[in-house]
Amino acid sequence: MTAPARAPWSLHVELADSAAQREQGLMGRSSLPADTGMLFRYTNPQPPEAGFWMPHVPFPLDIAFLDADGEVKAIRTMPPCPNPERAPCPTYPAGVPFHAALEVNAGALAKHGVRPGRSRVGTCPGAAKGNRD
């Protein structure tokens, strides 16, 4: 990932290309190592009202919503859902159309200077091919 006036940030990501992988996401994990994340890729553009939620993810995350060229279009911070068994978890909509979304530990995007309209994923997620839904 690159940001203006900064060295590229090397990030190891797990890919979530299938519907089942995207549904599972990072649920059930107790933490996420530094400089790692999960990249959710879609074949078709997702609408601005599409979003993510945090059931069974006990640590805060930042999410960057990316266009087909890998440019960061929006960023949200998602706190853990306090009690997913008793109340529905909030959903965090993108607010922009997107082709991919990158989840990392909260604060990591700001630490590395990642900002909407000024940062991009180095290897473009692009319009997904293959068996992605």
C-alpha positions in Angstrom: 0.0 0.0 0.0 1.3 3.4 -0.8 0.6 6.9 0.7 2.0 10.2 -0.4 5.4 11.2 0.9 5.8 7.9 2.7 7.6 4.6 2.0 5.4 1.8 0.8 3.8 -0.2 3.6 4.3 -4.0 3.2 1.2 -5.8 4.4 0.5 -9.5 4.5 -3.2 -10.1 3.7 -5.5 -13.1 3.7 -7.9 -13.0 0.7 -11.6 -13.3 1.2 -12.8 -14.0 -2.3 -15.8 -16.4 -1.9 -19.1 -15.5 -0.2 -18.3 -18.0 2.6 -14.8 -16.4 3.2 -16.3 -12.9 3.3 -19.0 -14.0 5.6 -16.5 -15.5 8.1 -14.0 -12.7 7.8 -12.0 -12.3 11.0 -14.7 -13.7 13.3 -13.5 -16.0 16.1 -10.0 -14.6 16.2 -8.6 -13.2 19.4 -6.2 -10.7 17.7 -4.6 -9.7 14.4 -0.8 -9.5 14.1 0.7 -6.1 13.2 1.1 -5.5 9.4 -1.5 -8.1 8.5 -5.0 -7.8 7.3 -7.8 -9.3 5.3 -8.7 -8.2 1.8 -12.4 -8.8 0.8 -12.7 -8.8 -3.0 -15.8 -8.7 -5.1 -16.6 -9.4 -8.8 -19.1 -6.6 -9.0 -19.0 -3.2 -7.5 -20.7 -3.0 -4.1 -23.2 -0.2 -3.4 -22.4 2.6 -0.8 -24.9 1.2 1.6 -23.1 -2.1 1.8 -21.1 -2.5 5.0 -19.3 -4.6 7.5 -20.0 -5.6 11.1 -18.0 -7.0 13.9 -19.7 -10.0 15.7 -17.2 -12.2 17.5 -14.2 -9.9 16.6 -12.9 -8.7 20.1 -10.5 -6.1 18.8 -11.1 -2.8 16.9 -10.4 -2.6 13.1 -9.9 0.0 10.5 -11.5 -0.8 7.1 -10.4 0.9 3.8 -12.9 0.7 1.0 -11.2 0.5 -2.4 -12.2 1.1 -6.0 -11.4 -1.1 -8.9 -8.0 0.5 -9.3 -7.1 -0.1 -5.6 -7.5 3.5 -4.6 -8.7 4.1 -1.1 -12.1 5.8 -1.3 -13.3 5.7 2.3 -12.0 4.6 5.7 -14.0 3.6 8.8 -13.0 2.5 12.3 -15.0 -0.4 13.7 -15.0 -1.0 17.4 -15.8 -4.5 18.7 -19.4 -5.5 19.1 -20.0 -5.5 22.9 -22.4 -8.4 23.1 -23.5 -10.0 19.8 -25.6 -12.6 21.6 -27.8 -10.0 23.3 -28.1 -7.2 20.8 -27.4 -6.8 17.1 -24.0 -5.4 16.2 -23.9 -2.1 14.3 -23.1 -2.2 10.6 -20.5 0.2 9.2 -21.5 1.2 5.6 -18.9 2.2 3.1 -20.6 5.4 2.0 -19.0 4.9 -1.4 -19.2 2.2 -4.1 -16.4 -0.2 -3.7 -14.7 -3.3 -5.3 -12.7 -4.4 -2.3 -12.3 -3.7 1.4 -9.1 -4.1 3.5 -9.4 -4.7 7.3 -6.4 -4.0 9.5 -5.8 -3.2 13.2 -7.4 0.1 14.3 -4.9 2.9 14.0 -2.7 1.2 11.4 -4.0 3.1 8.4 -3.4 6.5 10.1 0.0 5.4 11.3 1.1 4.7 7.8 -0.5 7.8 6.3 -3.3 6.0 4.4 -6.0 8.5 3.4 -9.0 8.4 1.0 -8.1 9.7 -2.5 -4.4 9.8 -1.7 -3.5 6.1 -1.1 -3.7 2.9 -3.1 -3.1 -0.8 -2.8 0.1 -1.7 -4.6 -1.3 -4.9 -6.2 -4.7 -3.9 -7.4 -7.6 -6.0 -6.3 -9.4 -4.8 -9.5 -12.6 -6.2 -10.8 -12.4 -9.8 -9.4 -12.2 -12.7 -11.8 -12.8 -16.4 -11.3 -15.3 -17.8 -8.9 -15.8 -14.7 -6.7 -19.4 -13.8 -6.1 
